[in-house]
Amino acid sequence: MLGTVVNAAAVIIGSLIGMVVKKGIPEKVRSAVMVGVGLCTIYIGVSGMLSGENVIVAVLSILVGVIIGTLLDIDGGLERLGGAIEKKFGKKSDSSVARGFVSGSLLFCVGAMAVTGSLASGLTGDHSIIYTKSVLDFISALMLTASLGIGVGLSAVSVFVFQGAIVLLAQVLAPVLNASAINEMTCVGSLMIIALGFNLIGIAKIKIANFLPAIALAPVFSWLAALLTGFAAKLF
């Protein structure tokens, strides 16, 4: 769990520094930074999206995932939670806590490094991938917090829970989270990151949190696709 703890700490420290930096940035500069972060986010999403191997898996994961997420109103739940946090601290920020939390959680938890690094930590005790990811997440947390506020720092909880669960269950998850499944998870998650980039730039208002179940569905549909392919091969 050492790698996961370091990664979560990197997000928290980056966010705290981002909050300090944010105070000294004029509003017009902050808006420009927001657009810049949005463009970089879209680039990250496009890069990860290309790792997908099966278009049908991505389509099914996104469609079924958003249906489940919308019915559960995940986005609304996070917004209410964020509002409660803001109310508790008696301060209404210029950026939604929930928005920062979801944005940070996506950037820090979606991607091959999060999964493969956690698996390596759990299976062999090798934290090198997670340490490298921690450095990248530190920089991203700093920049994102300067734009979206302290909600980004709260995503350290997502990092700890998500990666920690993979570390603890590595022996069980390793056969399921094979290279193909990880690629599909990265592809689906990256599509959501692109949507996040659109939101940051201000050209869309997509309820990204409602798409979160798609990430969990991606390895399931990947496994089913492989099963059906193998079955068809035996028949023909």
MARBA-3410 file (N, C-alpha, C, O; in Angstrom, 1 decimal):
236
0.8,-1.2,0.0,0.0,0.0,0.0,0.9,1.3,0.0,0.3,2.4,-0.1 ~ 2.2,1.1,0.1,3.0,2.3,0.2,2.9,3.2,-1.0,2.8,4.4,-0.9 ~ 2.9,2.6,-2.2,2.8,3.4,-3.4,1.5,4.2,-3.5,1.5,5.3,-3.9 ~ 0.4,3.5,-3.0,-0.9,4.2,-3.0,-0.9,5.4,-2.1,-1.5,6.4,-2.4 ~ -0.3,5.2,-0.9,-0.3,6.2,0.1,0.5,7.4,-0.4,0.1,8.6,-0.3
1.6,7.1,-1.1,2.5,8.2,-1.7,1.7,8.9,-2.8,1.8,10.2,-2.8 ~ 1.0,8.2,-3.6,0.2,8.8,-4.7,-0.9,9.7,-4.1,-1.1,10.8,-4.6 ~ -1.6,9.2,-3.1,-2.7,10.1,-2.5,-2.1,11.3,-1.9,-2.6,12.4,-2.0 ~ -0.9,11.2,-1.2,-0.3,12.3,-0.6,0.2,13.3,-1.6,0.1,14.5,-1.4 ~ 0.7,12.8,-2.8,1.1,13.7,-3.9,0.0,14.6,-4.4,0.1,15.8,-4.7
-1.2,14.0,-4.5,-2.4,14.7,-4.9,-2.8,15.8,-3.9,-3.1,16.9,-4.3 ~ -2.7,15.4,-2.6,-3.1,16.4,-1.5,-2.1,17.6,-1.5,-2.5,18.7,-1.5 ~ -0.8,17.2,-1.6,0.2,18.3,-1.5,0.1,19.2,-2.7,0.2,20.4,-2.6 ~ 0.0,18.6,-3.9,-0.2,19.4,-5.1,-1.4,20.3,-5.1,-1.3,21.4,-5.5 ~ -2.5,19.8,-4.5,-3.7,20.6,-4.4,-3.5,21.8,-3.4,-4.0,22.9,-3.7
-2.8,21.5,-2.3,-2.6,22.6,-1.3,-1.7,23.7,-1.9,-2.0,24.9,-1.7 ~ -0.7,23.3,-2.7,0.1,24.3,-3.3,-0.7,25.0,-4.4,-0.6,26.2,-4.6 ~ -1.6,24.3,-5.1,-2.4,24.9,-6.1,-3.4,25.9,-5.5,-3.6,27.0,-6.1 ~ -3.9,25.7,-4.3,-4.7,26.7,-3.6,-4.0,27.9,-3.2,-4.5,29.0,-3.3 ~ -2.7,27.8,-2.8,-1.9,28.9,-2.5,-1.6,29.8,-3.8,-1.7,31.0,-3.7
-1.3,29.1,-4.8,-1.0,29.7,-6.1,-2.2,30.4,-6.6,-2.1,31.5,-7.2 ~ -3.4,29.8,-6.5,-4.6,30.3,-7.0,-4.9,31.7,-6.5,-5.5,32.5,-7.2 ~ -4.6,31.9,-5.2,-4.9,33.2,-4.6,-4.2,34.4,-5.2,-4.7,35.5,-5.2 ~ -3.1,34.1,-5.8,-2.3,35.2,-6.4,-2.5,35.4,-7.9,-1.8,36.2,-8.5 ~ -3.4,34.6,-8.5,-3.7,34.7,-9.9,-4.9,35.5,-10.2,-6.0,35.2,-9.7
-4.7,36.5,-11.0,-5.9,37.4,-11.4,-7.0,36.5,-12.1,-6.6,35.5,-12.7 ~ -8.2,37.0,-12.1,-9.3,36.2,-12.6,-9.1,35.9,-14.1,-9.4,34.8,-14.6 ~ -8.7,36.9,-14.9,-8.5,36.7,-16.3,-7.5,35.7,-16.7,-7.5,34.9,-17.6 ~ -6.4,35.7,-15.8,-5.3,34.7,-16.0,-5.8,33.3,-15.6,-5.5,32.4,-16.3 ~ -6.6,33.3,-14.5,-7.2,32.0,-14.1,-8.1,31.4,-15.2,-8.1,30.2,-15.4
-8.9,32.2,-15.9,-9.7,31.8,-16.9,-8.9,31.2,-18.1,-9.3,30.2,-18.7 ~ -7.8,31.9,-18.4,-6.9,31.5,-19.5,-6.3,30.1,-19.1,-6.2,29.2,-20.0 ~ -5.9,30.0,-17.8,-5.3,28.7,-17.4,-6.3,27.6,-17.5,-6.0,26.5,-17.8 ~ -7.6,27.9,-17.2,-8.7,26.9,-17.2,-8.8,26.4,-18.7,-8.9,25.2,-18.9 ~ -8.7,27.3,-19.7,-8.8,26.8,-21.0,-7.6,26.0,-21.4,-7.7,25.0,-22.1
-6.4,26.4,-20.9,-5.2,25.7,-21.2,-5.2,24.3,-20.6,-4.9,23.3,-21.2 ~ -5.7,24.2,-19.3,-5.9,22.9,-18.7,-6.9,22.0,-19.5,-6.7,20.8,-19.6 ~ -7.9,22.6,-19.9,-9.0,21.9,-20.7,-8.4,21.3,-22.0,-8.7,20.2,-22.3 ~ -7.6,22.1,-22.7,-6.9,21.6,-23.9,-6.0,20.5,-23.7,-6.0,19.5,-24.4 ~ -5.2,20.6,-22.6,-4.3,19.5,-22.2,-5.1,18.3,-21.8,-4.7,17.1,-22.1
-6.2,18.5,-21.1,-7.1,17.4,-20.7,-7.6,16.6,-21.9,-7.6,15.4,-22.0 ~ -8.0,17.4,-23.0,-8.5,16.7,-24.2,-7.4,15.9,-24.8,-7.6,14.8,-25.4 ~ -6.2,16.5,-24.8,-5.0,15.8,-25.4,-4.8,14.4,-24.7,-4.6,13.4,-25.3 ~ -4.9,14.5,-23.4,-4.7,13.3,-22.6,-5.8,12.3,-22.9,-5.5,11.1,-23.0 ~ -7.0,12.7,-23.1,-8.1,11.9,-23.4,-8.0,11.2,-24.7,-8.2,10.0,-24.9
-7.6,12.0,-25.7,-7.4,11.5,-27.1,-6.3,10.4,-27.1,-6.4,9.4,-27.8 ~ -5.2,10.7,-26.4,-4.1,9.7,-26.4,-4.5,8.4,-25.8,-4.2,7.3,-26.3 ~ -5.3,8.5,-24.7,-5.7,7.2,-24.0,-6.8,6.5,-24.8,-6.9,5.3,-24.8 ~ -7.7,7.3,-25.5,-8.8,6.7,-26.2,-8.3,5.7,-27.3,-9.0,4.8,-27.6 ~ -7.1,6.0,-27.9,-6.6,5.2,-29.0,-6.1,3.8,-28.5,-5.8,3.0,-29.4
-6.1,3.6,-27.2,-5.7,2.3,-26.7,-6.8,1.2,-26.8,-6.5,0.1,-26.7 ~ -8.0,1.7,-27.1,-9.1,0.7,-27.2,-8.9,-0.3,-28.4,-8.4,0.1,-29.4 ~ -9.4,-1.5,-28.2,-9.2,-2.5,-29.2,-10.5,-3.0,-29.8,-10.5,-3.6,-30.9 ~ -11.6,-2.6,-29.2,-12.9,-3.1,-29.7,-13.9,-1.9,-29.5,-14.3,-1.5,-28.4 ~ -14.4,-1.4,-30.6,-15.3,-0.2,-30.6,-16.6,-0.6,-30.0,-17.2,0.2,-29.2
-17.1,-1.8,-30.2,-18.4,-2.2,-29.6,-18.3,-2.2,-28.1,-19.3,-1.8,-27.4 ~ -17.2,-2.7,-27.5,-17.0,-2.7,-26.1,-17.1,-1.3,-25.5,-17.8,-1.0,-24.5 ~ -16.5,-0.3,-26.2,-16.5,1.1,-25.8,-17.9,1.6,-25.9,-18.4,2.3,-24.9 ~ -18.6,1.4,-27.0,-20.0,1.9,-27.2,-20.9,1.3,-26.1,-21.7,2.1,-25.5 ~ -20.9,0.0,-25.9,-21.8,-0.6,-25.0,-21.5,-0.1,-23.5,-22.4,0.2,-22.8
-20.2,0.0,-23.2,-19.8,0.5,-21.9,-20.4,1.9,-21.6,-20.9,2.1,-20.5 ~ -20.2,2.8,-22.6,-20.6,4.2,-22.4,-22.1,4.2,-22.3,-22.7,4.9,-21.4 ~ -22.8,3.6,-23.2,-24.3,3.7,-23.3,-25.0,3.0,-22.0,-25.8,3.6,-21.4 ~ -24.5,1.8,-21.7,-25.1,1.1,-20.5,-24.7,1.9,-19.3,-25.5,2.0,-18.3 ~ -23.5,2.3,-19.2,-22.9,3.0,-18.0,-23.7,4.3,-17.8,-24.0,4.6,-16.6
-24.0,5.1,-18.8,-24.6,6.4,-18.6,-26.1,6.2,-18.2,-26.7,7.0,-17.5 ~ -26.7,5.1,-18.7,-28.1,4.8,-18.3,-28.1,4.5,-16.8,-29.0,5.0,-16.1 ~ -27.2,3.6,-16.4,-27.1,3.3,-14.9,-26.8,4.5,-14.1,-27.5,4.8,-13.1 ~ -25.8,5.3,-14.5,-25.5,6.5,-13.8,-26.5,7.5,-13.7,-26.7,8.2,-12.7 ~ -27.3,7.7,-14.8,-28.4,8.7,-14.8,-29.5,8.2,-13.9,-30.1,9.0,-13.2
-29.9,6.9,-14.0,-30.9,6.4,-13.1,-30.6,6.5,-11.6,-31.4,6.8,-10.8 ~ -29.3,6.3,-11.3,-28.8,6.5,-9.9,-28.6,7.9,-9.6,-28.4,8.3,-8.4 ~ -28.5,8.8,-10.6,-28.3,10.2,-10.4,-26.9,10.4,-9.6,-26.9,11.1,-8.6 ~ -25.9,9.8,-10.1,-24.6,9.9,-9.4,-24.1,11.4,-9.4,-23.6,11.9,-8.4 ~ -24.3,12.1,-10.6,-23.9,13.5,-10.6,-24.6,14.3,-9.6,-24.0,15.1,-8.9
-25.9,14.1,-9.5,-26.7,14.9,-8.5,-26.3,14.6,-7.1,-26.2,15.5,-6.3 ~ -26.0,13.3,-6.8,-25.5,13.0,-5.5,-24.2,13.6,-5.1,-24.1,14.1,-4.0 ~ -23.3,13.7,-6.1,-22.0,14.3,-5.8,-22.1,15.8,-5.6,-21.5,16.4,-4.8 ~ -23.0,16.4,-6.4,-23.3,17.8,-6.3,-23.9,18.2,-4.9,-23.5,19.1,-4.3 ~ -24.8,17.3,-4.5,-25.4,17.5,-3.1,-24.3,17.4,-2.0,-24.3,18.1,-1.0
-23.5,16.4,-2.2,-22.4,16.1,-1.2,-21.4,17.3,-1.2,-21.0,17.8,-0.1 ~ -21.1,17.8,-2.4,-20.2,18.9,-2.5,-20.8,20.2,-1.9,-20.1,21.0,-1.2 ~ -22.1,20.4,-2.1,-22.8,21.5,-1.5,-22.8,21.4,0.0,-22.7,22.4,0.7 ~ -23.0,20.2,0.5,-23.0,20.0,2.0,-21.6,20.3,2.6,-21.5,20.9,3.7 ~ -20.5,19.9,1.8,-19.2,20.2,2.3,-18.9,21.7,2.3,-18.4,22.3,3.3
-19.4,22.4,1.3,-19.2,23.9,1.2,-20.0,24.6,2.3,-19.5,25.5,3.0 ~ -21.2,24.0,2.6,-22.0,24.6,3.7,-21.4,24.4,5.0,-21.4,25.3,5.9 ~ -20.8,23.2,5.2,-20.2,22.9,6.5,-19.0,23.8,6.8,-18.8,24.2,8.0 ~ -18.2,24.1,5.8,-17.1,25.0,6.0,-17.5,26.5,5.9,-16.7,27.4,6.1 ~ -18.8,26.7,5.6,-19.3,28.1,5.6,-18.7,29.0,4.5,-18.7,30.2,4.7
-18.3,28.4,3.4,-17.7,29.2,2.3,-18.2,28.6,1.0,-17.9,27.5,0.7 ~ -18.8,29.5,0.2,-19.2,29.1,-1.1,-18.1,29.5,-2.1,-17.8,30.6,-2.3 ~ -17.4,28.5,-2.7,-16.3,28.8,-3.6,-16.8,29.1,-4.9,-18.0,28.9,-5.3 ~ -15.9,29.6,-5.8,-16.2,30.0,-7.1,-16.2,28.8,-8.0,-16.7,28.9,-9.2 ~ -15.8,27.7,-7.5,-15.8,26.4,-8.3,-16.5,25.3,-7.5,-16.2,25.2,-6.3
-17.3,24.5,-8.0,-18.0,23.5,-7.3,-17.0,22.4,-6.8,-16.1,22.0,-7.5 ~ -17.2,22.1,-5.5,-16.3,21.0,-4.9,-16.5,19.7,-5.7,-15.6,19.0,-5.9 ~ -17.8,19.4,-6.0,-18.1,18.2,-6.7,-17.4,18.1,-8.1,-16.9,17.1,-8.5 ~ -17.4,19.3,-8.8,-16.8,19.4,-10.1,-15.3,19.1,-10.0,-14.7,18.3,-10.8 ~ -14.6,19.7,-9.0,-13.2,19.4,-8.8,-12.9,18.0,-8.4,-11.9,17.4,-8.9
-13.8,17.4,-7.6,-13.6,16.0,-7.1,-13.7,15.1,-8.3,-12.9,14.2,-8.4 ~ -14.8,15.2,-9.1,-15.0,14.3,-10.2,-13.8,14.5,-11.3,-13.3,13.5,-11.8 ~ -13.5,15.7,-11.5,-12.4,16.0,-12.5,-11.1,15.4,-12.0,-10.4,14.7,-12.8 ~ -10.7,15.6,-10.8,-9.5,15.0,-10.3,-9.5,13.5,-10.2,-8.6,12.8,-10.6 ~ -10.7,12.9,-9.8,-10.8,11.5,-9.7,-10.6,10.8,-11.1,-9.9,9.8,-11.2
-11.2,11.4,-12.1,-11.0,10.9,-13.5,-9.6,10.9,-13.9,-9.0,9.9,-14.4 ~ -8.9,12.1,-13.8,-7.6,12.3,-14.2,-6.6,11.3,-13.5,-5.7,10.8,-14.1 ~ -6.8,11.2,-12.2,-5.9,10.4,-11.4,-6.1,8.9,-11.4,-5.2,8.1,-11.1 ~ -7.4,8.5,-11.6,-7.7,7.1,-11.5,-7.9,6.3,-12.8,-7.8,5.1,-12.9 ~ -8.1,7.1,-13.9,-8.3,6.5,-15.2,-7.0,6.4,-15.9,-6.2,7.4,-16.0
-6.7,5.3,-16.4,-5.4,5.1,-17.2,-4.7,3.8,-16.8,-4.9,3.3,-15.7 ~ -3.9,3.4,-17.7,-3.1,2.1,-17.5,-2.2,2.2,-16.3,-2.0,1.2,-15.6 ~ -1.6,3.3,-16.1,-0.6,3.4,-15.0,-1.3,3.1,-13.6,-0.7,2.5,-12.7 ~ -2.5,3.6,-13.5,-3.2,3.4,-12.2,-3.5,1.9,-11.9,-3.3,1.4,-10.8 ~ -3.9,1.2,-13.0,-4.2,-0.2,-12.8,-3.0,-1.1,-12.8,-2.8,-1.9,-11.9
-2.1,-0.9,-13.8,-0.9,-1.8,-13.9,0.0,-1.5,-12.7,0.7,-2.4,-12.2 ~ 0.2,-0.2,-12.3,1.0,0.1,-11.2,0.5,-0.5,-9.9,1.3,-1.0,-9.1 ~ -0.8,-0.4,-9.7,-1.4,-1.0,-8.5,-1.3,-2.5,-8.5,-1.0,-3.1,-7.4 ~ -1.4,-3.1,-9.6,-1.3,-4.6,-9.7,0.1,-5.0,-9.4,0.4,-6.0,-8.6 ~ 1.1,-4.2,-9.9,2.5,-4.5,-9.6,2.8,-4.4,-8.2,3.6,-5.1,-7.6
2.3,-3.3,-7.6,2.5,-3.1,-6.1,1.9,-4.3,-5.3,2.6,-4.7,-4.3 ~ 0.7,-4.7,-5.7,0.1,-5.8,-4.9,0.7,-7.2,-5.2,0.8,-8.0,-4.2 ~ 1.2,-7.4,-6.4,1.7,-8.7,-6.7,3.2,-8.9,-6.4,3.6,-10.0,-5.9 ~ 4.0,-7.9,-6.6,5.4,-8.0,-6.5,6.1,-7.0,-5.5,7.2,-7.1,-5.2 ~ 5.3,-6.0,-5.1,5.8,-5.0,-4.2,6.6,-4.0,-4.9,7.3,-3.2,-4.3
6.5,-4.0,-6.2,7.2,-3.0,-7.0,6.3,-1.7,-7.2,5.3,-1.7,-7.8 ~ 6.8,-0.6,-6.6,6.0,0.6,-6.6,6.5,1.6,-7.6,6.0,2.8,-7.6 ~ 7.4,1.3,-8.5,8.1,2.2,-9.4,7.1,2.9,-10.3,7.2,4.1,-10.5 ~ 6.1,2.2,-10.8,5.1,2.8,-11.7,4.2,3.8,-11.0,4.0,4.9,-11.5 ~ 3.8,3.4,-9.8,3.0,4.3,-9.0,3.8,5.6,-8.6,3.2,6.7,-8.5
5.1,5.4,-8.3,5.9,6.6,-7.9,6.0,7.6,-9.1,5.9,8.8,-8.9 ~ 6.2,7.0,-10.3,6.2,7.9,-11.5,4.9,8.6,-11.7,4.8,9.8,-12.0 ~ 3.8,7.8,-11.5,2.4,8.4,-11.6,2.2,9.5,-10.6,1.6,10.5,-10.8 ~ 2.8,9.3,-9.4,2.6,10.3,-8.3,3.2,11.6,-8.7,2.6,12.7,-8.4 ~ 4.4,11.6,-9.4,5.0,12.9,-9.8,4.1,13.6,-10.8,3.9,14.8,-10.7
3.5,12.8,-11.7,2.6,13.4,-12.8,1.4,13.9,-12.1,0.9,15.0,-12.5 ~ 0.8,13.1,-11.1,-0.4,13.5,-10.5,-0.2,14.8,-9.6,-1.1,15.6,-9.5 ~ 1.0,14.9,-9.0,1.3,16.1,-8.2,1.2,17.4,-9.1,0.6,18.4,-8.7 ~ 1.8,17.3,-10.3,1.8,18.5,-11.2,0.4,18.7,-11.7,-0.1,19.9,-11.7 ~ -0.4,17.7,-12.0,-1.7,17.8,-12.5,-2.6,18.4,-11.4,-3.5,19.2,-11.7
-2.5,17.9,-10.2,-3.3,18.4,-9.0,-3.0,19.9,-8.8,-4.0,20.6,-8.5 ~ -1.8,20.3,-8.9,-1.5,21.7,-8.7,-2.2,22.6,-9.7,-2.8,23.6,-9.4 ~ -2.0,22.2,-11.0,-2.6,23.0,-12.1,-4.2,23.0,-12.0,-4.8,24.0,-12.2 ~ -4.7,21.8,-11.8,-6.2,21.6,-11.8,-6.8,22.4,-10.6,-7.9,23.0,-10.7 ~ -6.1,22.3,-9.4,-6.7,23.0,-8.3,-6.6,24.5,-8.5,-7.5,25.2,-8.0
-5.6,25.0,-9.2,-5.6,26.5,-9.5,-6.8,26.9,-10.3,-7.1,28.1,-10.3 ~ -7.4,26.0,-11.0,-8.5,26.3,-11.8,-9.9,25.9,-11.2,-10.8,26.7,-11.3 ~ -9.9,24.8,-10.5,-11.2,24.2,-10.0,-11.3,24.3,-8.5,-12.4,24.1,-8.0 ~ -10.3,24.5,-7.8,-10.4,24.7,-6.3,-10.1,23.4,-5.5,-9.7,22.4,-6.1 ~ -10.4,23.4,-4.3,-10.0,22.4,-3.3,-10.7,21.0,-3.5,-10.2,20.0,-3.0
-11.8,21.0,-4.3,-12.4,19.7,-4.6,-11.5,18.7,-5.2,-11.7,17.5,-5.1 ~ -10.5,19.2,-6.0,-9.5,18.4,-6.6,-8.7,17.6,-5.5,-8.4,16.4,-5.7 ~ -8.4,18.3,-4.4,-7.7,17.6,-3.4,-8.4,16.4,-2.8,-7.9,15.4,-2.3 ~ -9.8,16.6,-2.7,-10.6,15.5,-2.2,-10.5,14.2,-3.0,-10.8,13.1,-2.5 ~ -10.1,14.4,-4.3,-10.0,13.2,-5.1,-8.9,12.2,-4.7,-8.8,11.1,-5.2
-8.1,12.7,-3.7,-7.1,11.8,-3.2,-7.7,10.6,-2.5,-7.1,9.5,-2.4 ~ -8.9,10.8,-2.0,-9.7,9.7,-1.4,-10.0,8.7,-2.5,-9.9,7.5,-2.3 ~ -10.4,9.1,-3.7,-10.6,8.2,-4.8,-9.4,7.4,-5.2,-9.4,6.2,-5.4 ~ -8.3,8.1,-5.2,-7.0,7.5,-5.5,-6.7,6.4,-4.5,-6.3,5.3,-4.9 ~ -6.8,6.7,-3.3,-6.5,5.8,-2.2,-7.5,4.6,-2.2,-7.0,3.4,-2.1
-8.7,4.8,-2.4,-9.7,3.7,-2.4,-9.6,2.8,-3.7,-9.5,1.6,-3.6 ~ -9.5,3.5,-4.8,-9.5,2.7,-6.1,-8.2,1.9,-6.2,-8.2,0.7,-6.4 ~ -7.0,2.6,-6.1,-5.8,1.9,-6.2,-5.5,1.0,-5.1,-4.9,-0.1,-5.2 ~ -5.9,1.4,-3.9,-5.7,0.5,-2.7,-6.5,-0.8,-2.9,-6.0,-1.8,-2.5 ~ -7.7,-0.7,-3.4,-8.5,-1.9,-3.6,-7.8,-2.9,-4.6,-7.8,-4.1,-4.4
-7.2,-2.3,-5.6,-6.5,-3.1,-6.6,-5.3,-3.8,-6.0,-5.0,-5.0,-6.3 ~ -4.6,-3.0,-5.2,-3.4,-3.6,-4.5,-3.8,-4.7,-3.6,-3.2,-5.8,-3.7 ~ -4.8,-4.5,-2.8,-5.2,-5.6,-1.8,-5.8,-6.8,-2.5,-5.7,-7.9,-2.1 ~ -6.5,-6.6,-3.7,-7.2,-7.7,-4.4,-6.4,-8.1,-5.6,-6.9,-8.7,-6.5 ~ -5.1,-7.7,-5.7,-4.3,-8.0,-6.9,-4.3,-9.4,-7.3,-4.4,-9.7,-8.5
-4.2,-10.4,-6.4,-4.2,-11.8,-6.7,-5.4,-12.2,-7.4,-5.4,-13.1,-8.3 ~ -6.6,-11.6,-7.0,-7.9,-12.0,-7.6,-8.1,-11.3,-8.9,-8.6,-11.9,-9.9 ~ -7.7,-10.0,-9.0,-8.0,-9.2,-10.1,-7.0,-9.4,-11.3,-7.4,-9.1,-12.5 ~ -5.8,-9.9,-11.0,-4.8,-10.0,-12.1,-5.3,-10.8,-13.3,-5.1,-10.4,-14.4 ~ -6.0,-12.0,-13.1,-6.5,-12.7,-14.3,-7.6,-12.0,-15.0,-7.7,-12.2,-16.2
-8.4,-11.2,-14.3,-9.5,-10.5,-14.9,-9.0,-9.2,-15.6,-9.4,-8.9,-16.8 ~ -8.2,-8.4,-15.0,-7.7,-7.2,-15.6,-6.4,-7.5,-16.4,-5.3,-7.0,-16.1 ~ -6.7,-8.2,-17.5,-5.6,-8.5,-18.4,-5.3,-7.3,-19.3,-6.0,-6.2,-19.1 ~ -4.4,-7.4,-20.2,-4.0,-6.2,-21.1,-5.2,-5.7,-21.8,-5.4,-4.5,-22.0 ~ -6.0,-6.6,-22.4,-7.2,-6.2,-23.2,-8.2,-5.4,-22.3,-8.7,-4.4,-22.8
-8.5,-5.9,-21.1,-9.4,-5.3,-20.3,-9.0,-3.9,-19.8,-9.7,-2.9,-19.8 ~ -7.7,-3.8,-19.5,-7.1,-2.5,-19.1,-7.2,-1.5,-20.2,-7.4,-0.3,-20.0 ~ -6.9,-2.0,-21.5,-7.0,-1.1,-22.6,-8.4,-0.5,-22.8,-8.6,0.6,-23.1 ~ -9.4,-1.4,-22.6,-10.8,-1.0,-22.8,-11.2,0.0,-21.7,-11.9,1.0,-22.0 ~ -10.7,-0.3,-20.5,-11.0,0.7,-19.4,-10.4,2.0,-19.6,-11.0,3.1,-19.4
-9.1,2.0,-20.1,-8.5,3.3,-20.5,-9.2,4.0,-21.6,-9.3,5.2,-21.5 ~ -9.6,3.3,-22.6,-10.3,3.9,-23.7,-11.6,4.6,-23.2,-11.9,5.7,-23.6 ~ -12.4,3.8,-22.5,-13.7,4.4,-22.0,-13.5,5.5,-21.0,-14.2,6.6,-21.1 ~ -12.5,5.4,-20.1,-12.2,6.5,-19.2,-11.7,7.7,-19.9,-12.0,8.8,-19.6 ~ -11.0,7.5,-21.0,-10.4,8.6,-21.8,-11.5,9.4,-22.5,-11.4,10.6,-22.7
-12.5,8.7,-23.0,-13.6,9.3,-23.6,-14.3,10.3,-22.6,-14.7,11.4,-23.0 ~ -14.3,9.9,-21.4,-14.9,10.7,-20.3,-14.0,11.9,-20.0,-14.4,13.0,-19.7 ~ -12.7,11.7,-20.1,-11.7,12.8,-19.9,-11.8,13.8,-21.0,-11.6,15.0,-20.7 ~ -12.1,13.4,-22.2,-12.3,14.3,-23.3,-13.5,15.2,-23.0,-13.5,16.4,-23.2 ~ -14.6,14.5,-22.5,-15.8,15.3,-22.1,-15.4,16.3,-21.0,-16.0,17.4,-21.0
-14.6,15.9,-20.1,-14.1,16.8,-19.0,-13.4,18.0,-19.6,-13.6,19.1,-19.1 ~ -12.6,17.7,-20.6,-11.9,18.8,-21.3,-12.9,19.8,-21.9,-12.6,21.0,-21.8 ~ -13.9,19.3,-22.5,-14.9,20.2,-23.1,-15.6,21.1,-22.0,-15.9,22.2,-22.2 ~ -15.9,20.4,-20.9,-16.4,21.2,-19.7,-15.5,22.3,-19.2,-15.9,23.4,-19.0 ~ -14.2,22.0,-19.1,-13.3,22.9,-18.6,-13.1,24.1,-19.6,-13.0,25.3,-19.1
-13.2,23.9,-20.9,-13.1,24.9,-21.8,-14.3,25.8,-21.8,-14.3,27.0,-22.1 ~ -15.5,25.2,-21.5,-16.7,25.9,-21.4,-17.6,25.7,-22.6,-18.6,26.5,-22.8 ~ -17.3,24.7,-23.4,-18.2,24.5,-24.6,-19.2,23.5,-24.4,-20.0,23.2,-25.3 ~ -19.3,22.9,-23.2,-20.3,21.9,-22.9,-20.5,21.8,-21.4,-19.6,22.3,-20.6 ~ -21.6,21.2,-21.0,-21.9,21.0,-19.6,-22.3,19.5,-19.4,-23.5,19.3,-19.1
-21.4,18.6,-19.6,-21.7,17.2,-19.6,-21.7,16.7,-18.1,-20.7,17.0,-17.4 ~ -22.7,15.9,-17.7,-22.7,15.4,-16.4,-21.8,14.1,-16.4,-22.3,13.0,-16.5 ~ -20.5,14.3,-16.2,-19.6,13.2,-16.4,-19.7,12.2,-15.4,-19.5,11.0,-15.7 ~ -20.1,12.5,-14.1,-20.2,11.5,-13.1,-21.2,10.4,-13.4,-21.0,9.3,-13.0 ~ -22.2,10.8,-14.2,-23.2,9.8,-14.6,-22.6,8.7,-15.5,-23.2,7.6,-15.7
-21.4,9.0,-16.1,-20.8,8.0,-17.0,-19.8,7.0,-16.2,-19.3,6.1,-16.8 ~ -19.6,7.3,-14.9,-18.6,6.5,-14.2,-18.8,5.0,-14.2,-17.8,4.3,-14.2 ~ -20.1,4.5,-14.2,-20.2,3.0,-14.2,-19.6,2.4,-15.5,-19.4,1.2,-15.5 ~ -19.5,3.2,-16.5,-18.9,2.7,-17.8,-17.5,2.1,-17.6,-17.1,1.1,-18.3 ~ -16.8,2.7,-16.7,-15.4,2.2,-16.5,-15.4,0.8,-15.9,-14.6,0.0,-16.3
-16.3,0.5,-15.0,-16.4,-0.8,-14.4,-17.0,-1.8,-15.4,-16.7,-3.0,-15.3 ~ -17.8,-1.3,-16.3,-18.4,-2.2,-17.3,-17.5,-2.6,-18.4,-17.6,-3.7,-19.0 ~ -16.5,-1.8,-18.7,-15.6,-2.0,-19.8,-14.9,-3.4,-19.7,-14.9,-4.1,-20.7 ~ -14.3,-3.8,-18.5,-13.6,-5.1,-18.5,-14.6,-6.2,-18.6,-14.3,-7.3,-19.1 ~ -15.9,-6.0,-18.1,-16.9,-7.0,-18.2,-17.3,-7.3,-19.7,-17.3,-8.4,-20.1
-17.5,-6.2,-20.4,-17.8,-6.4,-21.9,-16.6,-6.9,-22.7,-16.8,-7.6,-23.6 ~ -15.4,-6.5,-22.2,-14.2,-7.0,-22.9,-14.1,-8.5,-22.7,-13.8,-9.3,-23.7 ~ -14.4,-9.0,-21.5,-14.4,-10.4,-21.2,-15.5,-11.2,-22.0,-15.2,-12.2,-22.6 ~ -16.7,-10.6,-22.1,-17.8,-11.2,-22.9,-17.4,-11.2,-24.4,-17.7,-12.2,-25.0 ~ -16.8,-10.2,-24.9,-16.4,-10.1,-26.3,-15.4,-11.2,-26.6,-15.5,-11.9,-27.6
-14.4,-11.4,-25.7,-13.4,-12.5,-25.9,-14.0,-13.8,-25.8,-13.7,-14.7,-26.6 ~ -15.0,-14.0,-24.9,-15.7,-15.3,-24.8,-16.5,-15.6,-26.0,-16.4,-16.8,-26.5 ~ -17.2,-14.6,-26.5,-18.0,-14.9,-27.8,-17.1,-15.1,-29.0,-17.5,-15.9,-29.8 ~ -16.0,-14.4,-29.0,-15.1,-14.6,-30.1,-14.5,-16.0,-30.1,-14.4,-16.7,-31.2 ~ -14.1,-16.5,-28.9,-13.6,-17.8,-28.8,-14.6,-18.9,-29.1,-14.3,-19.9,-29.7
-15.9,-18.6,-28.7,-17.0,-19.6,-29.0,-17.3,-19.6,-30.5,-17.5,-20.7,-31.0 ~ -17.3,-18.5,-31.1,-17.5,-18.4,-32.6,-16.4,-19.1,-33.3,-16.6,-19.8,-34.4 ~ -15.2,-19.0,-32.8,-14.0,-19.7,-33.5,-14.1,-21.2,-33.5,-13.8,-21.9,-34.4 ~ -14.7,-21.7,-32.4,-14.8,-23.1,-32.2,-15.9,-23.6,-33.1,-15.9,-24.8,-33.7 ~ -17.0,-22.8,-33.3,-18.1,-23.2,-34.2,-17.7,-23.2,-35.7,-18.1,-24.1,-36.4
-16.9,-22.2,-36.0,-16.6,-22.1,-37.5,-15.1,-22.3,-37.8,-14.7,-22.3,-38.9
END
